[in-house]
Amino acid sequence: MATYKLTVTNNGVEETHEVKVTIADLARFDILRNRNGYPSQEEAQYLFMILVSYCSLVRTGIVASTVKPDDFINTVVNLEPEESEDVEPSKS
């Protein structure tokens, strides 16, 4: 799954989180997208990454479940996808 480095600002203080996305976060994104009328991943890649990060941070308790997705979006300062390491297929 994807990993992002996400920087948010809370009361003028920047916080950076390493976000590890799970399948549960992707499923929660689908629910949010349908419920709130957000565009698909293909139509809005940055919005997708921010919302999937939001789902992960809520799941892990870093962000309170009472924080609305649109309010969370307004706190995002930076988002960087982590580089994935290429794994060579095993030769058996």
ABEGO torsion letter per residue (X at the ends): XBBBBBBBBBGGBBBBBBBBBBAAAAAAAAAAAAAAGBBBAAABAAAAAAAAAAAAAAAAGABBAABBAAAAAAABABBBBBBBBBBBBBBX
